[in-house]
Amino acid sequence: MMKTEKKKLASYGRQIKLDKTHAQVLIELGSEVNTIEKARKIIEEIGVRTIQTQTLSPQWILLKLDVRDMRDVVLKLTQNGFLKIEGYNASS
């Protein structure tokens, strides 16, 4: 990841407010392959629902999930080509 990309990810990460009961995942979209539809499908395949989608820019989205722990979601997305991801577990 280039330095400017790391800064962009860190900038969005600082804006995220942790949710008390829901995990969240910040994802970079971009190529024709890494789309929001693909991300949602991958997440649903492991039994997790997206309960809210927030578009931060044309390339970055924040998904709120119906689980407290985001680790399985981040792992599965990474295995499927989403490389710029930051996950946030529920805060309590």
C-alpha contacts under 8 A as a table, 3 or more apart, distances in Angstrom:
res1	aa1	res2	aa2	distance
1	M	5	E	6.23
1	M	6	K	6.51
2	M	5	E	5.26
2	M	6	K	6.34
3	K	6	K	5.12
3	K	7	K	6.29
4	T	7	K	5.03
4	T	8	K	6.26
5	E	8	K	5.07
5	E	9	L	6.25
6	K	9	L	5.13
6	K	10	A	6.06
7	K	10	A	5.02
7	K	11	S	5.95
8	K	11	S	5.01
8	K	12	Y	6.33
9	L	12	Y	5.32
9	L	13	G	6.04
9	L	84	K	7.92
9	L	86	E	7.90
10	A	13	G	4.88
10	A	14	R	6.26
11	S	14	R	5.43
11	S	15	Q	6.84
12	Y	15	Q	5.22
12	Y	16	I	6.74
12	Y	56	L	7.91
13	G	16	I	5.43
13	G	26	L	7.72
13	G	86	E	7.54
18	L	23	A	7.98
18	L	24	Q	7.87
18	L	88	Y	7.00
18	L	89	N	7.64
18	L	90	A	6.46
18	L	91	S	5.94
19	D	22	H	5.53
19	D	23	A	6.93
19	D	24	Q	7.85
19	D	90	A	5.41
19	D	91	S	5.95
20	K	90	A	5.09
20	K	91	S	4.69
20	K	92	S	5.24
21	T	67	V	7.58
21	T	68	R	5.86
21	T	90	A	5.03
21	T	91	S	6.88
21	T	92	S	6.65
22	H	64	K	6.42
22	H	65	L	5.72
22	H	66	D	5.80
22	H	67	V	5.47
22	H	68	R	4.80
22	H	69	D	7.77
22	H	89	N	6.96
22	H	90	A	4.85
23	A	64	K	6.05
23	A	65	L	5.42
23	A	66	D	7.17
23	A	67	V	5.78
23	A	68	R	4.75
23	A	69	D	5.61
23	A	70	M	5.52
23	A	87	G	7.47
23	A	88	Y	5.55
23	A	89	N	4.35
23	A	90	A	4.72
24	Q	62	L	6.72
24	Q	63	L	5.46
24	Q	64	K	4.42
24	Q	65	L	5.82
24	Q	70	M	6.81
24	Q	87	G	5.91
24	Q	88	Y	5.10
24	Q	89	N	6.52
24	Q	90	A	7.64
25	V	62	L	5.62
25	V	63	L	5.23
25	V	64	K	6.67
25	V	65	L	7.85
25	V	70	M	7.11
25	V	74	V	7.44
25	V	85	I	6.88
25	V	86	E	5.81
25	V	87	G	4.43
25	V	88	Y	6.18
26	L	60	W	7.01
26	L	61	I	5.80
26	L	62	L	4.45
26	L	63	L	6.48
26	L	85	I	5.52
26	L	86	E	5.07
26	L	87	G	6.21
27	I	60	W	5.70
27	I	61	I	5.48
27	I	62	L	6.38
27	I	63	L	7.95
27	I	82	F	7.43
27	I	84	K	6.10
27	I	85	I	4.65
27	I	86	E	6.73
28	E	59	Q	5.49
28	E	60	W	4.57
28	E	61	I	6.61
28	E	82	F	7.36
28	E	83	L	7.87
28	E	84	K	5.51
28	E	85	I	6.51
29	L	34	N	5.35
29	L	35	T	5.64
29	L	36	I	6.91
29	L	58	P	7.94
29	L	59	Q	4.89
29	L	60	W	5.94
29	L	61	I	7.48
29	L	82	F	7.78
30	G	33	V	7.86
30	G	34	N	6.11
30	G	35	T	6.97
30	G	59	Q	5.48
31	S	34	N	5.38
31	S	35	T	7.19
32	E	35	T	6.43
33	V	38	K	7.75
34	N	38	K	6.44
34	N	39	A	7.20
34	N	81	G	7.25
34	N	82	F	6.54
35	T	38	K	5.21
35	T	39	A	6.34
36	I	39	A	5.05
36	I	40	R	6.15
37	E	40	R	5.21
37	E	41	K	6.17
38	K	41	K	5.12
38	K	42	I	6.23
39	A	42	I	5.25
39	A	43	I	6.22
39	A	77	L	6.86
40	R	43	I	5.08
40	R	44	E	6.05
40	R	50	T	7.08
41	K	44	E	5.11
41	K	45	E	6.12
42	I	45	E	5.16
42	I	46	I	6.94
42	I	76	K	7.15
42	I	77	L	6.76
43	I	46	I	5.66
43	I	47	G	6.91
43	I	48	V	5.63
43	I	49	R	6.94
43	I	50	T	7.72
43	I	73	V	6.14
43	I	76	K	7.65
43	I	77	L	7.56
44	E	47	G	5.05
44	E	48	V	5.06
44	E	49	R	5.79
44	E	50	T	7.87
45	E	48	V	7.39
46	I	73	V	7.75
48	V	65	L	6.83
48	V	66	D	6.32
48	V	67	V	6.91
48	V	73	V	7.99
49	R	65	L	5.80
49	R	66	D	5.49
50	T	53	T	7.26
50	T	63	L	6.33
50	T	64	K	5.84
50	T	65	L	4.65
50	T	66	D	6.38
51	I	63	L	7.53
51	I	64	K	5.64
51	I	65	L	5.55
51	I	66	D	6.26
52	Q	63	L	5.81
52	Q	64	K	4.99
52	Q	65	L	7.19
53	T	61	I	6.88
53	T	62	L	5.82
53	T	63	L	4.71
53	T	64	K	6.43
54	Q	61	I	5.65
54	Q	62	L	5.04
54	Q	63	L	6.42
55	T	58	P	7.11
55	T	60	W	6.33
55	T	61	I	4.52
55	T	62	L	6.40
56	L	59	Q	7.72
56	L	60	W	5.41
56	L	61	I	5.46
56	L	62	L	7.08
57	S	60	W	5.15
57	S	61	I	7.02
58	P	61	I	8.00
65	L	68	R	7.70
67	V	70	M	7.14
68	R	89	N	5.69
68	R	90	A	4.87
69	D	72	D	7.64
69	D	88	Y	7.79
69	D	89	N	4.93
69	D	90	A	6.63
70	M	73	V	5.35
70	M	74	V	6.22
70	M	87	G	6.01
70	M	88	Y	6.53
70	M	89	N	5.68
71	R	74	V	5.24
71	R	75	L	6.12
71	R	87	G	7.36
72	D	75	L	5.13
72	D	76	K	6.12
73	V	76	K	5.24
73	V	77	L	6.11
74	V	77	L	5.17
74	V	78	T	6.03
74	V	85	I	7.02
74	V	86	E	7.70
74	V	87	G	6.67
75	L	78	T	5.17
75	L	79	Q	6.16
76	K	79	Q	5.07
76	K	80	N	6.36
77	L	80	N	5.09
77	L	81	G	6.56
77	L	82	F	5.38
77	L	83	L	7.81
78	T	81	G	5.33
78	T	82	F	4.81
78	T	83	L	5.44
78	T	85	I	7.80
79	Q	82	F	7.36
82	F	85	I	6.87
